[in-house]
Amino acid sequence: MLHAGGILLYEYASDNVSLANAGAAARAQGPSTLASNPAGLVFLPGTQVSGGLQLVQGHLSVDTDVGSIPGDDSGNIVEWMPGGSFFVSHAVNQALSVGFGLYGDFGLAGDYDEEWSGRYFVQDASVVGVSLAPSLAYRLNEQWSIGLGLRAVYGVLENHVAVDNNPLGIGNFADGQLHYKGDDWGYGANLGVIYQPCDGTRIGLSYTTAVDLEFEDRLSIDNLRPALSSLLEARGILGAPLRIDMSIPQTATLSLYQALDAQWALLASVGWQDWSEFGRVGIELDSDNPTSATVDRQYRDTWHLAVGGQYQATPALLWQAGLAYDSSAVSDSERTFDTPMAESWRLATGVSYAFDRGAELNLSYAFIWMGDMPVSQSKGLNGRISTSGEFADAGIHVLSSSITWRY
């Protein structure tokens, strides 16, 4: 079996982390707005440059059930993972602004113990996308602004999975291992509009197109039993080019930014992601049927709801917080070990401090709670290879820091 998939992120090393994406398409308070709504660039005076760093650490390990194939524990599959971003904006005149962004808002990675119980489904898998986004925005009048960003995404898909050298359950041959690594460029666009009926109120609507990626690598398997190697070679599979098609889903987000007074502001977002058009991530090989393949995972569209607030404690210090909910792209029965996705809650907070000479530092933290995620997979003759268990109390911590210079 072959499959491909992944996850979209709201956390891409910007102050958006501290709001759990609340108000993202309407806020327009820094150059990172071009990632959530390029129309927001017209609200940024002068030239602004922002750079960010981020660390992600997960609590994601599988408690396997009795009856699963023998093996070690999975271990924590998401250790510390770094990330970063860069954004710049420039106001050409009162009506026209341009910008550029380099950021990663798409990806998933899991590194299991190589000898764990589910090694025949995944040992480690990652799909990472980095976006380059030149953008421009135009102010039509005092109320309406529009924006367009072109998006070039460089994606890398990598996967290792064990191959059972004893497909009939007899013999005592050590496992083989399948390796796959492919990369590709995909292209899309970010579109946005912001309506400002009065000072202190902004309503933003943004849309991102789908981005298609085609990964290709040659099927490579180490330590394969000679009989299986001969079978794959005879069928023209071993060493043959293998292509995996994948689409980063299209999205739509509607946001509100509402200043309540000189200190307080309320933010909210509702979003949609087209996961039903998405496939799978990972690679498997059924040694009893090495030509089988599938890309349909029965994903469903997801919805995002977020609320947040800002408090200007002093002229220099801004506090932000947000709460968000995302529905799940998979049901419990469709979940697999290579993409442990579920409905999630985000709780986030952070502070921004404005220094002299137009520099502002942001520190943010977000906790993503996914709870208990049961998984059960089987393959081989009569489902002989079977692993089931649960990601218990699954959660992800995100630490983010960014600094913005304004000229």
Order of alpha helices (4+ residues) and beta strands (2+ residues): alpha-beta-beta-beta-beta-beta-beta-beta-beta-beta-beta-alpha-beta-beta-beta-beta-beta-beta-beta-beta
